[in-house]
Amino acid sequence: MEFYRQIDSTNTVVKKALEQGCNQGFCCAALEQTAGYGRQGRSWSSPLGGLYFSVVLRPTGSLAKAPTLALLAALAIREGIAQLQLVERPEELLIKWPNDVVLAQPEGGFRKVCGISSEYHAGGVCVGMGINVLRQAAVETDGRYLPGYLSDVAGPRFEELAGFDAAGALKEPGARLIAQTIAENLVGYMPLWQEQGFAPFAEKYNSCSYLFGKNVAVANSMDQVQFQGMVCGIDAQGRMMMQTPEGEIKLVVSGEAHLV
């Protein structure tokens, strides 16, 4: 793992490593980014107080199922946070399709804790992740969702592993462990995913789906609504299944799902 206090973007380091033929699992983590970005190239404000890291994956064969790697990353993050006991109630940490890790709110709605991007580059995939850790050092999302922070729902090991220095940055040993645990989870999924695709992970994903049973509208990158209906689950190919008001089942491959 390469670790930085400040960097332009961990994705930049990982993409260069891909060009140099690095192995699957190479990880770059940072406490602050000056040019971070998320899905579809959206700017991602990345100040001290968050944790930002990118991991190399090297899928082989057809890339038809490669888009589901971002869904696997969301599972890896959720599992890692629970493993390390960073939050008090892991069952409230859910995944909003396709790959946002969110904190369900008691009054309804959610707050976004983590965003994920994935890029094909130089024969591999760069998976970038940014986690909102400490509220005082507010990490801005792309403006579409209210941010949530692990510090708001701190678990028994939060202070130990996500302690902060005088400048408001995570202390390096804990930050390294968090990033490494999540990266190892993700890489650990790869043999099964390579053999069987997303199908073996669909049940686990559905068990922590924020949108299941909710009415949503799905918009494209131009914010044009394409589908509207109730979410029935995620299928074996990682597609969101929606039942329209007319009773028709739609399979949604990509888009932004908004509650209605």
N, C-alpha and C positions, 0 to 999 in steps of 0.2 A: 504493500500500500504506500502511495505517496500522500503526504499530509502537509497542508499549508494553512497558515493563519489567514492569509489573504491571497486571492488569485483572481484572474479575470473570469474564468469559468472552468470548473472541473471537467466539463465536456471537452474542452479544447485539449487538455492533457490526455484524456482517454482516446480521443480521435487520433492524436499524434502517435500514441502507443499502438493503436490498431495498425497504423501505416507502417510501423516498425516491426510488426509481427508478434506482438505480445500475446501471452496466453490468456485463455478464458479465466475470468475471476480477477484480473488486474483491476485495482480500485484506486481512485483518487478522491480524497476528501478535503474539505476546507471549512473554515469557520466564517469566512466572509467571501463573497464574490462581487466583483465590480462590473461584470458584464454577464450575469446569469440570465438564462432564458428557459422557458418551459415548452409546453406543447405548442405546435404550430409557430414556433419562434417568438412567442409572447415574452415580453420582458418580465423577469422575475427579480424583484428587489431582494437582495441577499445580505442583509447587515449582520453584524455580530449578534449572537443570541440564537441563531439557527444553526443547522447542520446540513451541508450540501456535499453530495458525493455522486460519483459516476462509476459504473461497473461495465467491464467488457464481457459480452457474451459472444460465443462463436457457434451459432446454429449451423448444422450441415444439412445438405439436401435441399428440398424445395422450401422457398421462403413463404409459401402460401399461408402457413400458420404463424409466421413470425410476429404479426401484430398482437397476438395474445401474450407475447413476452411482457408487455407493459402491465397486463392483468396479473401475471405471475409476480411482477415486482411489487404490486400493491399487496398481494398476499404475503410476500417476504417481509415487507415493512411491518405490516400488522402483526405477523408472527414474532418478529424480532422485538418489537416494543413490548409485547406480552411476555416473551421469554425473559427479558431483562427487568420486568416488573417496573416499567417506567410510568405506567398509569394505574390508577386504583381499580378501575373497572374496565378491563379489556373488551368486555362485551358491548360497550358503548362506542368502541372504535370500529367503524364500518367502512365499506368500500362503496363509493358512488361510481357507477359504471361510466367510463371504462376503468379508470385507474386513479381516481382521487381518494385518498384516505381522509375520512371525515369523522368528526365527533358529533354524535347525535345529541341534540339539546333536549332537556326535560320538557321545555315548553313547546317543543316541536321544531322542525327545521334542523339545520346542521351548521357546523363551522369546519372549514377546510384546514386540515392539519398538514397534509403533505401532497405535493404535486409530483408528477412523473412525466418524463419525456423519453422517447426512444428514437434513435436515428440509425439508419443503415450507413455504414462507412467502412471502406477498405476491407471488405469481406467479412465484416462482423457487425455487431450491434452495440451502440453506446447507450446505456440506460442511465439517465440522469435523474436524481432524486433530491428534493429539498424538503426538510422537515422544520416546521415551526416549533421551537422548543420553549423559549422564554418570552412571555408577553411584553415585558418592559422593552425589549429590543424588537419591536414589532416588525414582522416579516410581511410585506405587502404581497397579496396575490395579484392576479391580473385584473382585479376590480370587480369580478363577477360574483365572488362569494366572500362572505365574512371569514376572516382567519380564525382558527382555533390554535391553542398552544398546549403542549404536553404539561407545562407548568400549572395549568388550570386544573388538571386532573391527576396531579402527581401521585405516583405509586410509592411503595416502600423503598425502592432503590433509586428513586429519582435524584435525590441529593447526592448520593454516592457516585452515580455514573454521569449525571448531567449537571455537576457543580459548575459554578462560573467564577471567573477571575475578576479582578477589580475593574477591568475594562468592559465587562459584560459578555465576554466570550466563553464558550464552553472550555473546560479544562481538557487538555489534549488526551490524556489516557482514557477518560470516559467517552469522549467523542470518537476516538479510534475504535473502541470496543463496540459502540453502537453501529457505526458504519460497517465494521468488519462482520458483525453478527448478521446484519441484513444482507450483505453481499454473499456471505456463505450460505444463507438460506436460499437466495435466488439461484446461485450456482448449483446448489444441492438439488433443486427441482429439475435441472436440465436433462439428466439421463432419461427420466420418465417422460418428460415433455418431448424429448427428441424421438422417443420410441412411439408414444401414443398421442402426442399433441396435448391440447388443453383438456380433453375429456376427463382424465383422472382428477383434475382440479376443480371441475365445475361444481360439484356438490359442496366443497369447502367454500368456494367463492359465493355460492348462493346462500350459504348459512350466515354470511356476514354482509349481505347486500343491503345497502341503505334504501335502494329504490324498490325493492320487491313489494308488490301489492299497492304501489303508489301510482297516481295518475301523473303522467309527464308529457311534455311536448319535446320533440327532438328537433334541434335546429342544425343546419349545416354551417360551414365556416363563414358564410355570409349572413348568419343569423336568420335564415329563412326556415320556418317550421316545415319539416318534411312529414312527420308523423305525430299523432297524438293518441294516447290510450293508457291502459294500465299495464305496468310491468309484471310479467309472469315469471321471469327468471332469466338466467343466462344459459345458453345451450352449450353443447360440447365443443363448438367452434368459437366460443367467446362472444357470440352475438346476443344482443338483448332481445328477448321475446316480448312483444307488446300485443295486447288485445285492443283493437280499435273499438270505438263506440258501436260499430256495426257488427262486432263479434269476430272480425277477421284477425288472424295472427300475423303480425309483421315481424320479420327478422331484421334487426338494425345492426349494420356492420360498423358504422362510425357516426359521430355527431356529438352534440352537446345536449344532455338531457336536463330539462328544467321542470321543477314541480309546478303543477297547475291546480 
